[in-house]
Every structure is written in C-alpha cells, then in structure tokens.
Amino acid sequence: MLTSYLPRGVGWGNYMEEFVLDSFLAYQGGWTLGPLVGGSWPEGDPTPRSVPKEYFDEVCPTKTIINPRDIDKDYPKNGTLSGLIELWVQKLNATDARCIEIDRHADELFGGFHGKASRLLDIWPAFSQSPILTHFRWSQLIESAVQSNAHLFSAVSPNSNSSELGPYPYTTIPGLLAIHVRRGDYSRHCGRLAHGRISFMALNSFPQFDDKLVVPSSGKDDEVKQIYQKRCFPTIEEIVDKVVEVRQDQELQGQKLKYLYIMTNGDRGWIKTLQEALRDSGAWNSIHSSKDMSLDWEQQFVAQAADMLIGQRAQVLIGNGILFVVLDTDLEHRDVADGTRSSI
C-alpha cells in the first residue's frame, strides 16, 4: 500500500502524526509499510517491511487507486478512530488488488480526528503497544544532532564523548526540563483558537496528564481569550511562573531539575530576555534554547525533530497543549507509550 498524498494547509507536526497513523493502519492490515521508513519489525512478526517508492513502482507498475472518501463516506461523523481503521482493514482486505495506492489528491485519512479526544483516544491501547511506537526511532542524522549538542542540556562535558547519553534505546536525561514555547504566527493563531473555543489536541487530553484545559461554557469573550493566551501564547512572566511551579513540585517528589532547554521559534532578543528572567527565578546548571544548537548543514534540515528528541528524553516536559501544537503531541506519543512520565 502506497500513501502518496500530501496533507495540505497543515504544519510539519500534523503531517508527522498523519504519517504515523497511516503506518499503524498498514500494520493492522498486514500490508507493506514497516516501522515508518523500513526498519525491522520485532522478531517473529510476519508483517512485510516498508520499501522505497522506487521499488514499489517497479514491482507494482499497475496500481489500484483508492479514494478515502469511497471508504469513509458512510462512516458516522461521531465514530471513533479505531472503528474507522477497522472499516479500512475490512474494505481493503476484501479487494483482490495486489498493489494499492491512496489517491495522491485526497485529504488526510485521519485529519478530522486530531482535535477530537472522544473519537481518537480509544485507539491508544492498540496503537501504543504496536511496533509503530514501541520500535519508533529517529534517524541517525537526528540522533547525531542531539548527541553533538548534549552539553547544552545534560551533564555531558563539551569536550567529552557525547555518546555518553547513548543513542538508542532512548533513556531519560536526568534533571532536564524541556519547555515548548511557540511564538511567530501564534500571536494571531491563538486568538482564532480562543474564538472557536478549540480544545486541547486529542492526544494532549489523556486523563493522567496533570493539566486540563477548562473553558467556562458561558464565559465572556475576553475571559476566554485570557485563558487561551496563557496556555497558547504566554508572557515571559507566565512562563517563569509555570517553570517555578513545576520545579517546586518535582522537588517535593525528591526530583531535582538542573538543566532547562527551550524548544522555540522565537527571535533571539526575546529568547535572551526569557533566559534572563528564568535565571533570576532560581539557579540552573544551564539554560539553553533551540537557537543555541550547533548544527551542520544536514542537521539544520531536521532541527525541529532534534528538538522533539530532546523533549522526548527530558525528565519533565512542559508542552503548549493547544490544538495544532503537534510537536507536543508527537512527544506524548512516546512518553505515554513508554509509561514512564506524563506531560505537564
């Protein structure tokens, strides 16, 4: 099965989440689309591995094109994602086609589910235990970017062998607090989210997560906007207050946070002001951001993913949480699957 369509009008993280769910669908049906880009399945798993598109085109000169709308057109609008995947598996297993391609002009298969916790979370038990997540691994290029900058957010010395962290399997970096601080277009986008009273991203809505988004149903527009701004586009003072709160909570549990890493697309001047305010709030071994990463010309193209791996390995993650911040959601795919910690 080939999924050659490209989601339109969405960010990199949305595309990543769609790709992961496409892979899970293929795995459930036993079709060729192995751990994302061809990695090995667990020993004894007979599911075919994924192959390059060039090879697929060679062995499948003739393909049966499937339009997703022909599959899900009669699916209930309030149906769950696990039900939709089951429907897909049934429909595709009923065809005699040897080679299937999802219409490249189609919309995302699962785009309508990302913000609907009640419809998406029921997939989690099977999804989290599938090799799609249990055997998920970033590329060596991304791992190398994290390894070569490990001194920015861990006890690794700048002059030491950065492989001390170990590339894989990924372990928690002791004492690391990672925070996701989205700026840029969010100065406008957060207002639109407030106007629509959009909920947390579905996979930011696990009941075991400490923070919940509570929006009064009868709240006035200005009141609702303030709630969203604090979550979605917080001020420096609000960011510092949250960091102090989380750090104190960890200390009460006997856990010390020593290193602070800021995943952000903010401008350097604003980040410098934030770093100074965070230093004034308490002593840290180090405070660094995405802008401090030293990346070669190849690694620069995967800088966002390198941030995600750092966040994934942090002892504590403070995510943005609002819908469409799928950077956080992708991290939580792994965090909750690991069963070791939850996002704040």
C-alpha positions as CSV (number, residue, x, y, z in Angstrom):
1,M,0.0,0.0,0.0
2,L,1.4,3.4,-1.0
3,T,0.2,6.6,0.7
4,S,1.5,9.3,-1.7
5,Y,-0.9,12.1,-0.8
6,L,0.4,15.2,0.9
7,P,-1.7,16.9,3.6
8,R,-2.3,20.5,2.6
9,G,-2.6,23.6,4.8
10,V,-1.1,21.9,7.9
11,G,2.2,22.1,9.7
12,W,5.1,19.6,9.8
13,G,3.8,18.0,13.1
14,N,0.3,17.4,11.6
15,Y,2.0,15.7,8.7
16,M,4.1,13.6,11.0
17,E,1.1,12.4,13.1
18,E,-0.8,11.5,9.9
19,F,2.2,9.5,8.7
20,V,2.4,7.6,12.0
21,L,-1.4,6.8,11.8
22,D,-1.1,5.7,8.2
23,S,1.7,3.3,9.2
24,F,-0.5,2.0,12.0
25,L,-3.3,1.4,9.5
26,A,-1.0,-0.5,7.2
27,Y,0.3,-2.6,10.1
28,Q,-3.2,-3.5,11.3
29,G,-3.9,-4.8,7.8
30,G,-0.6,-6.6,7.4
31,W,0.4,-4.5,4.3
32,T,3.8,-3.3,3.3
33,L,4.6,-0.2,5.4
34,G,7.0,-1.2,8.1
35,P,8.2,0.9,11.0
36,L,7.8,4.2,9.1
37,V,10.8,4.0,6.8
38,G,11.8,0.4,6.6
39,G,13.1,-0.6,10.0
40,S,12.8,-4.1,11.2
41,W,9.7,-5.5,12.9
42,P,10.1,-7.4,16.2
43,E,11.4,-10.9,15.8
44,G,8.6,-13.3,14.7
45,D,6.4,-10.5,13.3
46,P,5.4,-11.6,9.7
47,T,4.3,-8.1,8.5
48,P,6.2,-7.0,5.4
49,R,8.7,-4.2,5.8
50,S,8.2,-0.9,4.0
51,V,10.2,-0.3,0.8
52,P,11.3,2.8,-1.1
53,K,8.7,4.2,-3.5
54,E,11.0,3.4,-6.5
55,Y,10.9,-0.3,-5.6
56,F,7.1,-0.2,-5.1
57,D,6.7,1.4,-8.6
58,E,9.0,-1.3,-10.1
59,V,7.1,-4.2,-8.7
60,C,3.7,-2.5,-9.0
61,P,3.5,-0.9,-12.4
62,T,-0.3,-1.1,-12.2
63,K,-1.9,0.1,-9.0
64,T,-5.5,0.2,-7.8
65,I,-6.2,3.8,-6.7
66,I,-8.4,4.2,-3.6
67,N,-10.1,7.5,-2.7
68,P,-10.5,7.7,1.1
69,R,-13.9,9.2,0.7
70,D,-15.1,6.0,-1.0
71,I,-14.2,4.2,2.2
72,D,-15.4,6.5,4.9
73,K,-18.3,8.4,3.2
74,D,-20.9,6.4,5.2
75,Y,-18.9,6.3,8.4
76,P,-20.7,8.1,11.3
77,K,-19.5,11.6,11.9
78,N,-19.1,10.8,15.6
79,G,-17.5,7.4,15.0
80,T,-14.2,6.6,16.7
81,L,-10.8,6.3,15.0
82,S,-10.5,2.6,15.9
83,G,-13.8,1.9,14.2
84,L,-12.6,3.8,11.1
85,I,-9.4,1.8,10.9
86,E,-11.3,-1.4,11.3
87,L,-13.5,-0.4,8.4
88,W,-10.4,0.4,6.3
89,V,-9.0,-3.0,7.1
90,Q,-12.2,-4.8,6.2
91,K,-12.6,-2.9,2.9
92,L,-9.0,-3.3,1.7
93,N,-8.8,-7.0,2.7
94,A,-12.0,-7.6,0.6
95,T,-10.2,-6.4,-2.6
96,D,-8.2,-8.7,-4.8
97,A,-5.8,-5.9,-5.7
98,R,-2.2,-6.7,-5.2
99,C,-1.0,-3.1,-5.2
100,I,-3.0,-0.2,-3.7
101,E,-2.3,3.5,-3.7
102,I,-4.2,6.1,-1.8
103,D,-5.3,8.9,-4.1
104,R,-2.5,11.5,-4.0
105,H,-5.0,14.3,-4.4
106,A,-7.0,13.2,-1.4
107,D,-7.2,14.9,2.0
108,E,-5.6,13.3,5.1
109,L,-7.1,9.9,6.1
110,F,-7.3,11.0,9.7
111,G,-7.2,14.8,9.7
112,G,-10.6,15.1,11.3
113,F,-9.6,13.2,14.4
114,H,-6.6,15.2,15.7
115,G,-8.7,17.5,17.9
116,K,-11.4,15.1,19.0
117,A,-10.3,13.3,22.2
118,S,-13.6,11.4,22.5
119,R,-13.1,9.9,19.0
120,L,-9.4,9.3,18.9
121,L,-8.2,8.1,22.3
122,D,-9.9,4.8,22.0
123,I,-7.2,3.7,19.6
124,W,-4.5,4.2,22.2
125,P,-4.3,0.7,23.8
126,A,-3.6,-1.0,20.4
127,F,-1.6,1.9,19.0
128,S,0.7,2.3,22.0
129,Q,1.5,-1.4,22.0
130,S,2.1,-1.7,18.3
131,P,5.7,-1.7,16.9
132,I,4.9,1.6,15.2
133,L,5.5,3.2,18.6
134,T,7.4,0.5,20.6
135,H,10.0,0.4,17.9
136,F,9.9,4.0,16.9
137,R,13.4,5.5,16.3
138,W,14.6,8.8,14.9
139,S,17.1,8.8,12.1
140,Q,20.9,8.7,12.8
141,L,21.1,12.3,11.5
142,I,18.6,13.5,14.1
143,E,20.3,11.5,16.8
144,S,23.7,12.9,15.9
145,A,22.4,16.5,16.2
146,V,21.2,15.7,19.7
147,Q,24.4,13.9,20.6
148,S,26.7,16.6,19.4
149,N,24.8,19.2,21.5
150,A,24.3,17.1,24.6
151,H,26.4,19.5,26.7
152,L,23.7,22.2,26.3
153,F,21.1,20.2,28.3
154,S,22.8,17.5,30.3
155,A,25.8,16.7,32.5
156,V,27.9,15.8,29.5
157,S,31.0,18.0,29.2
158,P,31.5,20.0,25.9
159,N,34.9,18.2,25.4
160,S,33.8,14.7,26.3
161,N,32.5,11.9,24.1
162,S,28.8,12.9,23.7
163,S,27.9,9.2,23.1
164,E,27.7,9.0,26.9
165,L,24.0,9.7,26.5
166,G,23.6,6.7,24.3
167,P,21.6,7.0,21.1
168,Y,19.1,4.2,21.4
169,P,17.0,2.9,23.1
170,Y,16.2,6.4,24.4
171,T,16.6,6.9,28.1
172,T,15.5,9.9,30.3
173,I,18.1,12.7,30.7
174,P,18.2,13.2,34.5
175,G,17.4,16.7,35.6
176,L,16.3,18.0,32.2
177,L,13.2,20.2,32.0
178,A,12.2,20.9,28.4
179,I,9.6,23.6,27.6
180,H,7.9,24.2,24.2
181,V,7.4,27.9,23.7
182,R,5.8,28.7,20.3
183,R,5.9,32.2,19.0
184,G,5.7,33.6,15.5
185,D,2.3,33.1,13.9
186,Y,0.8,32.2,17.3
187,S,0.5,35.9,18.1
188,R,-2.5,35.7,15.8
189,H,-3.4,32.0,15.8
190,C,-4.1,31.7,19.5
191,G,-6.8,34.3,19.1
192,R,-8.5,32.2,16.5
193,L,-8.3,29.2,18.7
194,A,-10.0,31.1,21.5
195,H,-12.7,32.4,19.2
196,G,-13.5,28.8,18.2
197,R,-13.0,27.6,21.8
198,I,-10.9,24.8,20.4
199,S,-9.9,22.0,22.9
200,F,-6.5,20.5,23.6
201,M,-5.1,18.3,20.9
202,A,-6.7,14.9,21.3
203,L,-3.5,13.2,22.4
204,N,-2.9,16.0,24.8
205,S,-6.1,15.0,26.6
206,F,-5.1,11.9,28.4
207,P,-6.8,11.9,31.9
208,Q,-3.5,11.2,33.6
209,F,-1.9,14.4,32.4
210,D,-1.8,17.0,35.2
211,D,-3.0,20.0,33.3
212,K,-6.5,20.3,31.9
213,L,-8.0,23.0,29.6
214,V,-11.1,24.2,31.4
215,V,-13.1,26.8,29.4
216,P,-16.3,28.1,31.0
217,S,-19.2,27.4,28.6
218,S,-20.8,30.8,29.5
219,G,-17.5,32.8,29.7
220,K,-17.2,36.2,28.1
221,D,-15.0,36.5,25.1
222,D,-12.3,38.5,26.9
223,E,-12.2,36.0,29.7
224,V,-11.9,33.0,27.3
225,K,-9.2,34.8,25.3
226,Q,-7.1,35.3,28.5
227,I,-7.4,31.6,29.3
228,Y,-6.2,30.7,25.8
229,Q,-3.4,33.3,25.8
230,K,-1.9,31.9,29.0
231,R,-1.9,28.4,27.5
232,C,-1.1,29.2,23.9
233,F,1.0,32.4,23.9
234,P,2.1,33.1,27.5
235,T,4.1,36.1,28.6
236,I,7.6,35.8,29.9
237,E,6.2,36.2,33.5
238,E,3.7,33.4,32.9
239,I,6.3,31.1,31.5
240,V,8.6,31.7,34.5
241,D,5.8,31.2,37.0
242,K,5.0,27.8,35.4
243,V,8.6,26.7,35.4
244,V,9.0,27.6,39.1
245,E,5.7,25.8,39.9
246,V,6.8,22.6,38.1
247,R,10.3,22.7,39.6
248,Q,9.0,23.0,43.1
249,D,6.6,20.2,42.5
250,Q,9.4,18.0,41.3
251,E,11.5,18.9,44.4
252,L,8.6,17.8,46.7
253,Q,8.9,14.4,44.9
254,G,12.6,14.2,45.5
255,Q,13.5,15.1,41.9
256,K,15.8,18.0,41.0
257,L,15.6,19.8,37.7
258,K,19.1,21.2,36.8
259,Y,19.0,21.8,33.1
260,L,16.5,23.9,31.1
261,Y,16.0,23.6,27.4
262,I,13.6,25.9,25.5
263,M,12.2,24.5,22.3
264,T,11.2,27.6,20.4
265,N,10.9,29.5,17.2
266,G,11.1,32.9,19.0
267,D,13.5,35.6,17.9
268,R,16.9,35.8,19.7
269,G,16.2,39.0,21.5
270,W,13.0,37.7,23.1
271,I,14.7,34.4,24.0
272,K,17.5,36.2,25.7
273,T,15.1,38.2,27.8
274,L,13.3,34.9,28.7
275,Q,16.5,33.2,29.7
276,E,17.5,36.1,31.9
277,A,14.1,36.0,33.7
278,L,14.4,32.3,34.2
279,R,17.9,32.7,35.7
280,D,16.6,35.3,38.1
281,S,13.9,32.8,39.2
282,G,16.5,30.3,40.5
283,A,19.8,28.6,40.0
284,W,20.2,26.3,36.9
285,N,23.2,24.4,35.7
286,S,22.4,25.6,32.2
287,I,19.6,27.3,30.3
288,H,19.7,26.9,26.5
289,S,17.3,27.1,23.6
290,S,16.9,25.8,20.0
291,K,18.9,28.8,18.9
292,D,22.0,27.6,20.7
293,M,22.2,24.3,18.9
294,S,25.3,23.9,16.7
295,L,24.1,22.1,13.6
296,D,25.9,21.1,10.4
297,W,24.3,21.8,7.0
298,E,22.5,18.5,7.0
299,Q,21.3,18.7,10.6
300,Q,19.8,22.1,10.0
301,F,17.0,20.5,8.0
302,V,16.0,18.3,10.9
303,A,16.4,20.9,13.7
304,Q,12.7,20.6,14.7
305,A,12.9,16.8,15.0
306,A,16.1,17.2,17.1
307,D,14.1,19.4,19.5
308,M,11.5,16.7,19.7
309,L,14.0,14.0,20.6
310,I,15.4,16.3,23.3
311,G,11.9,16.9,24.7
312,Q,11.2,13.2,24.5
313,R,14.2,12.4,26.7
314,A,13.6,15.2,29.2
315,Q,12.7,14.3,32.8
316,V,9.8,16.7,32.5
317,L,8.1,18.3,29.5
318,I,6.0,21.4,29.7
319,G,4.1,21.4,26.4
320,N,2.0,24.1,24.9
321,G,-1.1,21.9,24.8
322,I,-3.4,23.8,22.4
323,L,-4.7,22.1,19.3
324,F,-2.3,22.0,16.3
325,V,0.7,22.1,18.6
326,V,1.5,18.6,17.4
327,L,5.1,18.9,18.3
328,D,4.0,18.2,21.9
329,T,1.6,15.5,20.7
330,D,4.3,13.6,18.9
331,L,6.4,13.7,22.1
332,E,3.5,12.4,24.1
333,H,3.0,9.5,21.7
334,R,6.3,8.2,23.0
335,D,6.0,9.5,26.6
336,V,2.8,7.7,27.3
337,A,3.8,4.6,25.3
338,D,6.9,4.4,27.5
339,G,4.7,4.6,30.5
340,T,7.4,6.5,32.4
341,R,6.0,10.0,32.7
342,S,3.4,12.4,31.5
343,S,3.4,15.9,30.1
344,I,2.7,18.8,32.4
